[in-house]
């Protein structure tokens, strides 16, 4: 990893560690230009009220994403789910409820403060079919061909090595497995420098891929049936989008 990439990862880690501390103390946190302001484009307001009310307040407060991946991943009873960049655990806990006691939901995060918060939230929620793992989304600490569904909520754009993320996601999925993620994606006409003008890297904007780059990256990793559907704008020419794709059988 280059020194620049290492510096960016540390910036992201530090920002989300601070967000975890704020959420633990009763504040809120989200992605976007300002790390502690929730608005209509990022954060817990993108979840249904009944989902928010059924979870620990700290899990809701630590919601940093640009959507609700559990609402689009079509999770089924008994499935094994992996959340890339699980943060305070909101999507892991919602996934655990959807897959039921015969399924399992894993959360992967590199930030100790977020993992500590997520574990505390799992205890408060009484979730027994969850497991939180420390690691990076570029090197998932799970065996190949063991996961039915990979979800993520506005995290892949934060990686400095997205081909590695796509390759690892493909590796851990079972044949026939699928992804259902939310991410920030840029218009194809926007160059990387123009994306950076619209927001910083840790704010989920500067590191976003374009629509064409995202599709090409998934297909290069082996995915098929790639679908990218925008949901709302997060900046000029930048969109929250649902990304679905399948690992061939």
C-alpha positions in Angstrom: 0.0 0.0 0.0 1.4 3.4 -0.9 2.0 6.1 1.7 -0.8 8.1 0.3 -3.3 5.2 0.6 -2.1 4.5 4.1 -2.6 8.1 5.1 -6.2 8.1 3.6 -7.0 4.9 5.5 -5.8 6.4 8.7 -7.9 9.5 8.1 -11.0 7.4 7.5 -10.2 5.2 10.6 -9.7 8.3 12.8 -12.9 10.0 11.6 -15.1 6.9 12.2 -13.4 6.3 15.6 -14.5 9.8 16.6 -18.0 9.1 15.2 -18.2 5.9 17.4 -17.2 7.9 20.5 -19.9 10.5 19.7 -22.6 7.9 19.2 -21.6 6.1 22.4 -21.9 9.4 24.3 -25.4 10.0 22.9 -24.6 12.1 19.9 -25.1 11.3 16.2 -22.7 10.6 13.3 -23.0 10.2 9.6 -21.0 10.2 6.4 -21.1 13.3 4.1 -19.3 16.6 4.3 -19.9 17.1 8.1 -19.2 13.9 10.1 -21.8 14.6 12.9 -24.7 16.1 11.0 -27.5 13.9 9.9 -29.6 15.1 6.9 -31.8 13.6 4.3 -29.0 12.1 2.3 -27.0 10.3 5.0 -27.7 8.6 8.3 -30.4 6.9 10.2 -33.3 8.9 8.6 -32.9 6.5 5.6 -34.3 3.7 7.8 -38.0 3.1 8.5 -39.2 4.3 11.8 -40.1 0.9 13.0 -36.6 -0.4 12.3 -35.0 2.5 14.2 -37.3 2.0 17.2 -36.5 -1.7 17.4 -32.8 -1.2 17.8 -30.5 0.3 20.5 -30.3 4.0 20.3 -26.5 3.9 19.9 -26.8 1.7 16.8 -29.1 4.1 15.2 -27.0 7.1 16.2 -23.9 5.6 14.7 -25.6 5.0 11.3 -23.2 6.5 8.7 -24.6 5.3 5.4 -26.5 6.5 2.4 -29.2 4.0 2.3 -30.6 0.8 3.9 -29.0 -2.3 2.3 -31.1 -4.7 4.3 -34.2 -3.4 2.5 -32.8 -4.2 -0.9 -30.7 -7.4 -0.4 -33.8 -9.7 -0.2 -32.4 -11.6 2.8 -33.9 -15.0 3.5 -34.3 -17.2 6.5 -31.2 -19.2 7.2 -28.8 -17.2 5.1 -25.3 -16.1 6.0 -24.8 -12.3 5.5 -21.6 -10.2 5.6 -21.7 -6.5 6.1 -18.6 -4.7 4.8 -17.7 -1.8 7.1 -20.3 -2.6 9.7 -19.7 0.4 12.0 -22.1 0.5 15.0 -23.9 -2.6 13.8 -27.2 -1.3 12.6 -27.2 -3.3 9.3 -25.9 -6.4 11.0 -28.6 -6.3 13.6 -31.3 -5.8 11.0 -29.9 -8.6 8.9 -29.8 -10.9 11.9 -33.5 -10.4 12.4 -34.2 -11.1 8.8 -32.2 -14.3 8.5 -33.5 -15.6 11.8 -31.9 -18.0 14.3 -30.8 -20.5 11.6 -28.9 -17.7 9.8 -26.0 -15.6 10.8 -24.9 -12.0 10.2 -21.2 -11.0 10.2 -20.0 -7.5 10.6 -16.5 -6.5 9.4 -14.8 -3.2 10.5 -11.3 -1.9 11.0 -12.1 0.5 13.8 -11.8 -0.7 17.4 -14.2 2.0 18.7 -16.9 0.9 16.2 -16.4 -2.8 17.0 -16.7 -2.1 20.7 -19.9 -0.1 20.0 -21.3 -2.8 17.7 -20.7 -5.5 20.3 -22.4 -3.5 23.0 -25.4 -2.9 20.7 -25.7 -6.6 19.9 -25.8 -7.4 23.6 -28.5 -4.7 24.1 -30.5 -6.1 21.2 -30.2 -9.6 22.4 -28.8 -10.8 19.1 -27.2 -14.2 19.3 -26.7 -14.9 15.6 -24.2 -12.1 15.0 -20.4 -12.0 14.9 -18.2 -8.9 14.5 -14.7 -9.3 12.9 -11.8 -6.9 12.9 -10.2 -6.4 9.5 -10.3 -4.5 6.3 -12.7 -4.9 3.4 -9.7 -5.5 1.1 -8.7 -8.6 3.1 -11.8 -10.3 4.5 -11.0 -12.7 7.4 -13.5 -15.4 6.2 -13.1 -18.6 4.1 -14.0 -18.7 0.5 -17.5 -19.7 -0.7 -19.1 -19.3 2.8 -21.4 -16.3 2.5 -24.8 -16.0 0.8 -25.1 -12.3 0.7 -22.7 -9.4 1.0 -24.1 -6.0 2.0 -22.5 -2.6 2.6 -23.7 0.9 3.3 -21.6 3.7 1.8 -18.3 2.1 2.6 -16.8 0.7 -0.6 -16.2 4.3 -1.8 -13.9 4.7 1.2 -11.5 2.0 0.1 -8.3 3.0 -1.7 -8.1 -0.4 -3.4 -11.6 -1.1 -4.8 -10.5 -4.0 -7.1 -9.3 -5.8 -4.0 -12.7 -5.2 -2.3 -14.6 -6.6 -5.3 -12.2 -9.6 -5.5 -12.6 -10.4 -1.8 -16.4 -10.0 -2.0 -16.4 -12.5 -4.9 -14.1 -14.9 -3.1 -16.2 -15.2 0.1 -19.5 -15.5 -1.7 -20.9 -19.0 -2.4 -21.6 -19.8 -6.1 -25.0 -18.1 -6.7 -24.4 -15.6 -3.9 -25.2 -12.0 -4.4 -24.4 -8.5 -3.3 -26.9 -5.8 -2.3 -25.1 -2.6 -1.4 -25.6 1.1 -1.2 -22.7 3.3 -2.3 -22.0 6.8 -3.5 -21.4 6.8 -7.3 -20.3 9.6 -9.6 -21.6 10.6 -13.0 -19.4 9.2 -15.7 -18.6 12.7 -16.9 -17.0 13.7 -13.6 -13.2 13.2 -13.4 -11.6 12.2 -10.1 -10.5 15.8 -9.4 -14.1 17.0 -9.9 -15.4 14.4 -7.5 -12.9 15.7 -4.9 -14.2 19.2 -5.3 -17.6 18.0 -4.1 -16.5 16.5 -0.8 -13.5 14.9 0.9 -12.5 11.2 0.9 -13.6 10.4 4.5 -16.9 12.1 3.7 -17.7 9.3 1.1 -17.4 11.6 -1.9 -13.9 12.0 -3.3 -13.2 8.3 -3.5 -16.4 7.4 -5.3 -16.2 5.5 -8.6 -18.2 6.5 -11.6 -21.1 4.3 -12.9 -18.9 2.8 -15.6 -16.0 2.2 -13.3 -18.2 0.5 -10.7 -19.7 -1.8 -13.3 -16.4 -2.6 -14.9 -14.8 -3.3 -11.5 -17.5 -5.8 -10.5 -17.4 -7.5 -13.9 -13.6 -7.8 -13.8 -14.0 -9.6 -10.4 -16.3 -12.1 -12.0 -19.8 -10.8 -11.1 -22.7 -10.9 -13.5 -26.2 -9.4 -13.6 -24.8 -6.0 -12.4 -27.6 -3.5 -11.7 -27.0 0.0 -10.5 -30.0 2.1 -9.5 -29.8 5.7 -8.1 -31.9 6.7 -5.1 -31.0 10.3 -4.4 -28.4 12.9 -5.0 -25.7 13.5 -2.3 -23.9 16.3 -4.3 -23.8 17.7 -7.7 -23.3 14.8 -10.1 -22.9 12.4 -7.1 -25.6 9.9 -6.2 -26.5 7.3 -3.6 -27.2 4.1 -5.5 -28.2 0.5 -5.0 -25.8 -2.0 -6.5 -26.8 -5.6 -7.1 -24.7 -8.3 -8.7 -24.4 -12.1 -8.6 -21.6 -14.6 -8.4 -22.2 -17.3 -11.1 -23.0 -20.8 -10.0 
